[in-house]
């Protein structure tokens, strides 16, 4: 039972609503239409309205509702992630680590609290400790237990990953014939470097701060498989080898195709993939390809129409070739095929991007003192030095870039794979880019309030666990025919609240109205919906889960 404000035309009306179940559906009926809000505010007899509410209360013989005082508001929506935590057997996995290390505090409970906070209300570890009482009936955690948990997670990261991978394959039938890999960076508000934190190329353009590099593997649904953390000065192209070893040795995956962006497309990386009997689909750097390949790209013969999107025809051509290069004294031959695509829409975008860079180049020419300090990635790429102190526009570079407007290429070792499947696999790479966005925004991996290597590594294990729970929630909702963003899920779970009231010497609770998405989450995970009101000491959060 709850109060609802309903807007009709220019006025707001107050209604007393009761929720009830009819089969699996939650329905509502109006108990009392109490009138216009603006009139009630002016009416000195508003207490009579409250009196009517007290007559409807199931506690009417126990207390006068006008004497009740609200004591605290608790979140109970966190039970959704607690249910997934148990489904993944994380309570048992972490209990085993706790007993093996003779840890006396509740290790799983501490880790779950940190994961829940990343998912619902990101804070520092001190903030987590200070705000843990906001979660209904959550077992209290000591601050030092949170920090000690990070050390244990750091020491046992690989074992936790391997066990979760096995559970994913068993429970969720994780498809691992195609694996996506990408790299991102996380910076610190610091200039102090150590064995892990170091200066390097920052994807967030934080060039004056130390960072760490993270390489992540995800499956075709966007669910994380595992990750590796590298020192901040690690070049992204050199991170792949460690992840390939992870796939082979720890997870025992066979016959997998690695899908990656052009940042990981180096001849050595491709050789390492093939040496492990894996395949690859990667973006190709056609501007640096051999002239023979360029001639075939610009030859209009052989192109076929792939499809039409919003009136934009996309055509493609397949070029079979041998990627030959030297690796020391060894000559390496990789049999590949290039899938060249062309679209006018992409050509228009390429032209706009080039014009924007050209404008930057002209601004640099108008103030040549800035040229040497500017990045080669910007307008400087269209400038050439004509002497020790003079620069001019590089018209030859402009003309070469213009030739490639609208063209894009993907190279693959999978010569028998259909063009549509190759393009679908590569275009699905957005899932890992989205994964990084979720980690950086919704889960707020940053800022990182830790300075020792062990605590930093433990922090990323917590973030990995939180991300796994969030992604699984999204996937389960999609199976239930409902699509929801991470932020929508967070809002729905945070809106699930219990208001604790003291009336005379007794405590009672009132539950807020649960949104449509919130109801779907609870139903999908088979979690019981709490009654709209009740006696506080009879409410049991664990009974909702089981």
MIPA-339007 format. One line per 10 residues: number of its first residue (from 1); for each residue x, y, z of C-alpha. Coordinates in Angstrom, 1 decimal, padded with zeros to 4 digits. Layout:
MIPA-339007
NUM	X Y Z ~ ...
***
This chain:
MIPA-339007
1	000.0 000.0 000.0 ~ 001.4 003.4 -001.0 ~ 000.6 007.0 -001.8 ~ 000.6 007.9 -005.5 ~ 000.6 011.4 -007.1 ~ -001.3 011.4 -010.4 ~ -001.1 014.3 -012.8 ~ -004.3 015.1 -014.8 ~ -004.3 018.3 -016.9 ~ -003.0 021.1 -014.7
11	-003.5 019.5 -011.3 ~ -001.9 016.7 -009.2 ~ -004.2 014.3 -007.3 ~ -003.4 012.0 -004.3 ~ -004.5 008.4 -004.4 ~ -004.0 005.5 -001.9 ~ -002.9 002.5 -003.9 ~ -002.8 -001.2 -003.0 ~ -000.7 -003.7 -004.9 ~ -001.7 -007.3 -005.3
21	-000.7 -010.4 -007.3 ~ -002.8 -012.0 -009.9 ~ -000.9 -015.1 -011.1 ~ 002.6 -013.9 -011.9 ~ 001.5 -010.3 -012.6 ~ 001.5 -007.5 -010.0 ~ -001.6 -005.3 -010.3 ~ -002.8 -002.2 -008.4 ~ -006.1 -000.8 -007.4 ~ -007.1 002.6 -006.0
31	-008.4 002.4 -002.4 ~ -009.0 006.1 -001.9 ~ -009.1 009.1 -004.2 ~ -008.0 011.8 -001.7 ~ -008.4 014.9 -003.9 ~ -006.2 017.6 -005.3 ~ -002.8 018.1 -003.7 ~ -002.9 021.9 -003.9 ~ -006.3 022.0 -002.1 ~ -005.2 019.5 000.6
41	-002.1 021.6 001.3 ~ -004.3 024.6 002.1 ~ -006.8 022.6 004.1 ~ -006.2 022.6 007.9 ~ -008.0 019.3 008.2 ~ -005.2 017.4 006.5 ~ -004.9 015.4 009.7 ~ -008.3 013.9 008.9 ~ -006.8 012.5 005.7 ~ -004.0 010.9 007.7
51	-006.6 009.5 010.0 ~ -008.3 007.8 007.1 ~ -005.0 006.2 006.3 ~ -004.5 004.9 009.8 ~ -008.0 003.3 009.7 ~ -006.9 001.3 006.6 ~ -003.6 000.2 008.2 ~ -003.1 -003.4 009.2 ~ -001.6 -002.0 012.4 ~ -004.7 000.1 013.4
61	-005.3 -001.8 016.5 ~ -001.6 -001.5 017.6 ~ -000.7 002.1 017.1 ~ -001.8 005.5 015.9 ~ 000.0 006.1 012.6 ~ 000.3 009.8 013.4 ~ 002.6 008.9 016.2 ~ 005.0 006.9 014.0 ~ 008.5 008.2 013.2 ~ 010.7 007.2 010.3
71	014.0 005.9 011.6 ~ 016.0 004.8 008.6 ~ 015.8 003.9 004.9 ~ 017.5 000.7 003.7 ~ 018.2 -000.7 000.2 ~ 017.1 -004.3 -000.4 ~ 017.7 -004.3 -004.2 ~ 021.2 -005.6 -003.6 ~ 019.7 -009.1 -003.1 ~ 019.6 -009.4 -006.9
81	023.4 -009.4 -007.1 ~ 023.7 -011.5 -003.9 ~ 021.6 -014.1 -005.7 ~ 024.0 -014.1 -008.7 ~ 026.9 -014.2 -006.3 ~ 025.5 -017.5 -005.0 ~ 024.7 -018.8 -008.5 ~ 028.3 -018.4 -009.4 ~ 029.3 -020.2 -006.2 ~ 031.5 -017.3 -005.3
91	030.5 -017.7 -001.6 ~ 031.9 -021.2 -001.7 ~ 034.9 -020.4 -003.9 ~ 036.0 -017.6 -001.5 ~ 035.2 -019.6 001.6 ~ 037.6 -022.3 000.3 ~ 040.3 -019.6 -000.1 ~ 039.5 -018.3 003.4 ~ 039.9 -021.7 005.0 ~ 043.0 -022.5 003.1
101	044.7 -019.3 004.2 ~ 043.3 -019.5 007.8 ~ 041.6 -016.2 007.4 ~ 039.2 -015.7 010.4 ~ 036.9 -012.9 009.0 ~ 034.1 -013.5 006.5 ~ 036.1 -013.1 003.3 ~ 033.1 -013.6 000.9 ~ 030.9 -011.2 002.7 ~ 033.6 -008.5 002.5
111	034.2 -009.1 -001.2 ~ 030.5 -009.1 -002.0 ~ 030.1 -005.7 -000.2 ~ 032.8 -004.2 -002.3 ~ 031.3 -005.6 -005.5 ~ 027.8 -004.4 -004.6 ~ 029.1 -000.9 -004.0 ~ 030.7 -000.8 -007.4 ~ 027.4 -001.9 -008.9 ~ 025.0 000.4 -006.9
121	026.9 003.2 -005.1 ~ 030.6 003.5 -005.9 ~ 032.8 004.7 -003.0 ~ 036.3 004.4 -001.7 ~ 036.8 001.5 000.7 ~ 036.4 003.9 003.6 ~ 033.2 005.1 002.0 ~ 032.0 001.5 001.6 ~ 032.7 000.9 005.3 ~ 030.9 004.1 006.4
131	027.8 003.4 004.2 ~ 027.4 -000.4 004.6 ~ 024.5 000.1 007.0 ~ 022.4 001.4 004.1 ~ 021.9 -002.3 003.0 ~ 019.1 -004.0 004.7 ~ 020.3 -006.7 007.2 ~ 023.8 -006.8 005.7 ~ 026.3 -008.4 008.1 ~ 028.7 -005.7 009.3
141	032.2 -005.7 007.8 ~ 035.3 -004.2 009.4 ~ 037.4 -001.6 007.4 ~ 040.6 -003.6 007.8 ~ 038.8 -006.7 006.4 ~ 038.1 -004.8 003.2 ~ 041.8 -004.0 002.7 ~ 043.0 -007.5 003.7 ~ 040.5 -009.0 001.2 ~ 042.2 -007.1 -001.6
151	045.5 -008.8 -000.8 ~ 043.9 -012.2 -000.8 ~ 042.1 -011.5 -004.1 ~ 045.4 -010.4 -005.6 ~ 047.1 -013.6 -004.6 ~ 044.4 -015.8 -005.9 ~ 043.2 -014.0 -009.0 ~ 044.1 -016.7 -011.5 ~ 042.3 -019.4 -009.6 ~ 039.2 -017.4 -009.2
161	039.1 -016.6 -012.9 ~ 039.6 -020.3 -013.8 ~ 036.7 -021.4 -011.5 ~ 034.4 -018.7 -012.8 ~ 035.2 -019.7 -016.4 ~ 034.3 -023.3 -015.7 ~ 031.0 -022.2 -014.0 ~ 030.2 -019.9 -017.0 ~ 030.7 -022.8 -019.4 ~ 028.6 -025.1 -017.3
171	025.7 -022.9 -016.2 ~ 025.5 -020.4 -019.1 ~ 027.0 -022.5 -021.9 ~ 029.5 -019.8 -022.7 ~ 030.4 -019.7 -026.4 ~ 034.1 -019.5 -026.9 ~ 034.6 -020.2 -030.6 ~ 035.0 -016.4 -031.0 ~ 036.9 -014.4 -028.4 ~ 037.2 -010.6 -028.4
181	040.3 -008.9 -027.1 ~ 041.1 -005.2 -026.5 ~ 043.2 -003.0 -024.2 ~ 042.6 000.1 -022.2 ~ 044.3 002.2 -019.6 ~ 043.4 003.4 -016.1 ~ 045.3 006.4 -014.7 ~ 046.1 007.5 -011.2 ~ 046.1 011.1 -009.8 ~ 049.8 010.7 -009.2
191	053.2 011.1 -010.8 ~ 054.9 008.5 -008.6 ~ 055.8 005.4 -010.6 ~ 056.6 001.9 -009.4 ~ 056.7 -001.6 -010.8 ~ 053.1 -001.5 -011.9 ~ 052.2 002.2 -012.2 ~ 054.1 004.0 -014.9 ~ 053.9 006.6 -017.6 ~ 052.7 005.5 -021.0
201	050.3 006.2 -023.8 ~ 047.0 007.0 -022.1 ~ 043.8 006.3 -023.9 ~ 042.2 008.9 -021.7 ~ 044.9 011.5 -022.7 ~ 046.2 011.7 -019.2 ~ 049.8 011.9 -020.3 ~ 051.2 013.5 -017.2 ~ 049.9 010.8 -014.8 ~ 051.0 007.2 -014.1
211	048.7 004.4 -015.2 ~ 048.2 000.7 -015.6 ~ 047.2 -001.1 -018.8 ~ 044.4 -003.7 -018.8 ~ 043.8 -006.3 -021.5 ~ 040.5 -008.1 -021.4 ~ 039.0 -011.1 -023.1 ~ 035.2 -011.4 -023.5 ~ 032.9 -013.9 -025.2 ~ 030.4 -013.2 -028.0
221	027.7 -012.1 -025.5 ~ 030.0 -009.5 -023.9 ~ 030.6 -011.6 -020.7 ~ 034.2 -011.3 -019.4 ~ 036.4 -014.4 -019.6 ~ 039.5 -013.0 -018.0 ~ 041.9 -010.1 -017.9 ~ 045.6 -009.2 -017.4 ~ 047.0 -006.1 -015.8 ~ 050.3 -004.7 -017.2
231	052.7 -001.9 -016.2 ~ 051.6 001.5 -017.5 ~ 054.4 001.7 -020.0 ~ 053.5 -001.5 -021.8 ~ 052.7 -001.1 -025.5 ~ 049.3 -002.5 -026.2 ~ 050.5 -004.7 -029.1 ~ 052.8 -006.6 -026.6 ~ 049.9 -007.5 -024.3 ~ 048.4 -010.2 -026.5
241	050.9 -012.9 -025.8 ~ 050.0 -013.1 -022.1 ~ 046.3 -013.4 -022.9 ~ 047.0 -016.1 -025.5 ~ 048.8 -018.1 -022.8 ~ 045.9 -017.6 -020.5 ~ 043.5 -019.0 -023.1 ~ 045.7 -022.0 -023.8 ~ 047.1 -023.0 -020.4 ~ 044.5 -021.8 -017.8
251	041.3 -022.2 -019.7 ~ 042.2 -024.9 -022.1 ~ 040.3 -023.3 -025.0 ~ 040.8 -024.7 -028.5 ~ 039.8 -023.7 -032.0 ~ 039.2 -020.1 -031.1 ~ 039.2 -017.0 -033.3 ~ 040.7 -013.9 -031.8 ~ 038.9 -010.7 -032.9 ~ 040.9 -007.4 -032.2
261	041.3 -003.9 -033.5 ~ 044.2 -002.6 -035.6 ~ 046.1 -001.5 -032.5 ~ 046.9 -005.2 -031.9 ~ 047.6 -006.0 -035.6 ~ 051.3 -006.6 -035.7 ~ 053.0 -009.3 -037.7 ~ 054.4 -010.8 -034.5 ~ 051.0 -011.0 -032.8 ~ 049.4 -012.7 -035.8
271	052.3 -015.2 -035.9 ~ 051.8 -015.9 -032.1 ~ 048.1 -016.5 -032.7 ~ 048.7 -018.9 -035.6 ~ 051.5 -020.7 -033.6 ~ 048.9 -021.6 -031.0 ~ 046.6 -023.0 -033.7 ~ 044.1 -020.1 -033.2 ~ 042.6 -017.9 -035.9 ~ 042.3 -014.2 -036.1
281	040.0 -011.4 -037.5 ~ 041.7 -008.0 -037.2 ~ 041.3 -004.6 -038.8 ~ 043.9 -004.1 -041.6 ~ 046.2 -001.1 -042.1 ~ 045.6 -000.9 -045.9 ~ 047.4 002.4 -046.2 ~ 050.7 000.7 -045.3 ~ 050.0 -002.4 -047.5 ~ 052.0 -003.3 -050.6
291	051.3 -001.5 -053.8 ~ 050.1 -004.7 -055.4 ~ 047.3 -004.9 -052.8 ~ 046.5 -001.2 -053.2 ~ 046.1 -001.6 -056.9 ~ 043.6 -004.4 -056.4 ~ 041.7 -002.3 -053.8 ~ 041.3 000.7 -056.2 ~ 040.4 -001.6 -059.1 ~ 036.6 -001.4 -059.3
301	036.2 -004.8 -060.9 ~ 035.3 -007.7 -058.6 ~ 033.3 -005.7 -056.0 ~ 029.9 -007.1 -055.0 ~ 027.0 -005.5 -053.2 ~ 026.9 -006.7 -049.6 ~ 023.8 -004.9 -048.6 ~ 022.0 -001.5 -048.3 ~ 021.6 000.3 -045.0 ~ 019.5 003.5 -045.0
311	020.0 003.9 -048.7 ~ 023.8 003.5 -048.4 ~ 025.1 000.6 -050.5 ~ 028.0 -001.3 -049.0 ~ 030.1 -003.3 -051.5 ~ 033.0 -005.7 -050.8 ~ 035.8 -007.5 -052.5 ~ 037.9 -010.5 -051.3 ~ 041.6 -010.6 -051.9 ~ 043.5 -013.8 -051.2
321	047.2 -013.3 -050.4 ~ 050.2 -014.4 -048.5 ~ 051.4 -012.2 -045.7 ~ 055.1 -012.6 -045.8 ~ 057.6 -011.1 -043.4 ~ 060.9 -011.7 -041.6 ~ 061.0 -012.8 -038.0 ~ 064.7 -012.6 -037.3 ~ 066.3 -015.1 -039.8 ~ 063.0 -016.9 -040.2
331	060.7 -016.1 -043.2 ~ 057.0 -016.3 -042.0 ~ 054.2 -016.9 -044.5 ~ 050.6 -016.4 -043.2 ~ 047.9 -017.4 -045.6 ~ 045.2 -014.7 -045.3 ~ 042.3 -013.1 -047.1 ~ 041.5 -009.4 -047.1 ~ 037.9 -008.4 -047.0 ~ 037.7 -004.9 -048.5
341	034.5 -002.9 -048.0 ~ 033.5 000.4 -049.5 ~ 030.6 002.7 -048.7 ~ 029.8 006.3 -049.7 ~ 028.6 007.1 -046.1 ~ 032.1 006.1 -044.8 ~ 033.7 008.2 -047.6 ~ 031.7 011.2 -046.5 ~ 032.9 010.7 -042.9 ~ 036.5 010.2 -044.0
351	036.3 013.5 -045.9 ~ 034.9 015.4 -043.0 ~ 037.7 014.0 -040.7 ~ 040.4 015.0 -043.1 ~ 039.0 018.5 -043.5 ~ 039.0 018.8 -039.7 ~ 042.6 017.8 -039.6 ~ 043.5 020.1 -042.5 ~ 042.0 023.0 -040.6 ~ 044.1 022.1 -037.6
361	047.2 022.0 -039.8 ~ 046.5 025.4 -041.2 ~ 046.1 026.8 -037.7 ~ 049.5 025.3 -036.8 ~ 051.0 027.0 -039.9 ~ 049.7 030.3 -038.7 ~ 051.6 029.8 -035.4 ~ 054.6 027.7 -036.3 ~ 056.0 027.8 -032.8 ~ 053.4 025.2 -031.8
371	054.2 022.7 -034.5 ~ 057.1 020.8 -032.8 ~ 055.1 020.3 -029.6 ~ 052.0 019.1 -031.3 ~ 051.1 015.4 -031.9 ~ 051.7 013.7 -035.2 ~ 048.2 012.2 -034.8 ~ 046.6 015.6 -035.3 ~ 046.9 018.3 -038.0 ~ 050.7 017.8 -038.0
381	050.3 014.7 -040.1 ~ 049.6 017.0 -043.1 ~ 052.7 019.2 -042.5 ~ 056.2 018.6 -043.8 ~ 059.4 020.3 -042.7 ~ 061.1 022.3 -045.5 ~ 064.1 023.3 -043.4 ~ 065.2 023.5 -039.8 ~ 062.7 026.1 -039.0 ~ 060.1 026.1 -041.7
391	057.0 024.0 -042.4 ~ 054.6 023.8 -045.3 ~ 051.4 021.9 -046.2 ~ 052.0 018.3 -047.3 ~ 049.7 018.1 -050.4 ~ 051.1 014.7 -051.3 ~ 050.0 013.2 -048.0 ~ 046.6 014.8 -048.4 ~ 046.2 013.3 -051.9 ~ 047.2 009.8 -050.7
401	044.7 009.9 -047.8 ~ 041.9 011.0 -050.1 ~ 042.4 007.9 -052.2 ~ 041.3 005.7 -049.3 ~ 038.0 007.6 -048.5 ~ 035.2 005.0 -048.0 ~ 037.5 002.0 -047.9 ~ 037.9 -000.3 -044.9 ~ 039.7 -003.7 -044.7 ~ 039.6 -006.7 -042.4
411	042.2 -009.4 -042.6 ~ 041.7 -012.9 -041.4 ~ 043.3 -016.3 -041.3 ~ 039.9 -017.9 -041.7 ~ 039.9 -018.4 -045.5 ~ 036.8 -020.6 -045.4 ~ 034.7 -018.3 -043.3 ~ 031.8 -016.5 -045.0 ~ 032.2 -012.8 -045.6 ~ 029.0 -012.1 -043.5
421	030.4 -014.0 -040.5 ~ 033.7 -012.3 -040.7 ~ 032.1 -008.8 -040.8 ~ 029.6 -009.8 -038.0 ~ 032.4 -011.0 -035.8 ~ 034.5 -007.8 -036.3 ~ 031.5 -005.5 -036.0 ~ 030.7 -007.2 -032.6 ~ 034.0 -005.8 -031.3 ~ 031.9 -002.9 -030.0
431	030.9 -005.2 -027.1 ~ 034.4 -005.0 -025.5 ~ 034.5 -001.3 -026.1 ~ 031.2 -001.0 -024.4 ~ 032.6 -003.2 -021.6 ~ 035.4 -000.7 -021.0 ~ 032.9 002.1 -021.0 ~ 030.8 000.3 -018.3 ~ 033.9 -000.3 -016.2 ~ 035.0 003.3 -016.4
441	031.5 004.9 -016.0 ~ 028.9 002.7 -014.4 ~ 031.2 000.7 -012.2 ~ 033.6 003.6 -011.7 ~ 036.8 001.6 -011.5 ~ 038.4 005.0 -011.2 ~ 039.4 006.8 -009.1 ~ 041.7 004.1 -007.6 ~ 042.4 004.9 -003.9 ~ 045.2 002.4 -003.5
451	049.0 002.7 -003.9 ~ 050.5 -000.7 -003.3 ~ 050.7 -003.2 -006.1 ~ 048.8 -005.9 -004.2 ~ 045.9 -003.6 -003.3 ~ 045.7 -002.2 -006.8 ~ 045.5 -005.7 -008.3 ~ 042.9 -006.8 -005.7 ~ 040.8 -003.7 -006.6 ~ 040.7 -004.9 -010.2
461	039.6 -008.4 -009.2 ~ 036.7 -006.8 -007.4 ~ 035.9 -004.7 -010.5 ~ 036.1 -007.9 -012.6 ~ 033.6 -009.7 -010.3 ~ 031.3 -006.7 -010.3 ~ 031.4 -006.5 -014.1 ~ 030.7 -010.3 -014.4 ~ 027.6 -009.9 -012.2 ~ 026.4 -006.9 -014.1
471	026.8 -008.5 -017.5 ~ 025.1 -011.6 -016.4 ~ 022.2 -009.5 -015.1 ~ 021.9 -007.9 -018.6 ~ 022.0 -011.3 -020.4 ~ 019.4 -012.9 -018.1 ~ 017.0 -010.0 -018.6 ~ 017.5 -010.2 -022.4 ~ 016.5 -013.9 -022.2 ~ 013.4 -012.7 -020.3
481	012.6 -010.4 -023.2 ~ 013.6 -007.2 -021.5 ~ 016.5 -005.0 -022.5 ~ 018.0 -002.7 -019.8 ~ 021.2 -000.6 -019.6 ~ 023.6 -000.9 -016.7 ~ 022.3 002.5 -015.4 ~ 018.7 001.4 -015.7 ~ 019.5 -001.7 -013.7 ~ 021.3 000.4 -011.1
491	018.4 002.8 -010.8 ~ 015.8 000.0 -010.5 ~ 017.8 -001.8 -007.7 ~ 018.5 001.4 -005.8 ~ 014.9 002.3 -005.8 ~ 014.0 -000.8 -003.9 ~ 013.9 000.5 -000.4 ~ 012.4 -000.3 003.0 ~ 011.5 002.5 005.3 ~ 011.8 001.5 009.0
501	009.3 003.2 011.3 ~ 009.1 003.2 015.1 ~ 005.6 003.2 016.5 ~ 005.3 003.2 020.3 ~ 007.9 000.6 021.2 ~ 007.7 -001.5 018.0 ~ 009.4 -001.3 014.6 ~ 007.7 -001.8 011.3 ~ 008.6 -001.3 007.7 ~ 007.0 000.0 004.5
511	008.3 -001.0 001.1 ~ 008.5 001.4 -001.8 ~ 006.8 000.7 -005.0 ~ 008.9 -001.6 -007.2 ~ 009.3 -000.5 -010.9 ~ 008.5 -002.6 -013.8 ~ 012.2 -003.3 -014.4 ~ 012.7 -004.1 -010.8 ~ 009.8 -006.5 -010.7 ~ 011.3 -008.2 -013.8
521	014.7 -008.5 -012.2 ~ 013.3 -010.2 -009.1 ~ 011.1 -012.5 -011.2 ~ 013.9 -013.5 -013.5 ~ 016.2 -014.4 -010.6 ~ 013.4 -016.1 -008.7 ~ 013.6 -013.7 -005.8 ~ 010.5 -013.2 -003.6 ~ 009.1 -009.7 -003.6 ~ 008.8 -008.4 000.0
531	005.3 -007.5 001.3 ~ 004.4 -003.8 001.1 ~ 004.5 -003.6 004.9 ~ 005.2 -005.7 008.0 ~ 006.8 -006.1 011.3 ~ 010.5 -005.2 011.1 ~ 011.8 -008.2 013.1 ~ 009.9 -010.6 010.9 ~ 011.5 -009.4 007.7 ~ 014.4 -011.7 006.6
541	016.5 -010.8 003.5 ~ 017.8 -014.3 003.1 ~ 014.3 -015.7 002.6 ~ 013.9 -013.5 -000.4 ~ 016.8 -015.3 -002.2 ~ 015.9 -018.9 -001.4
***
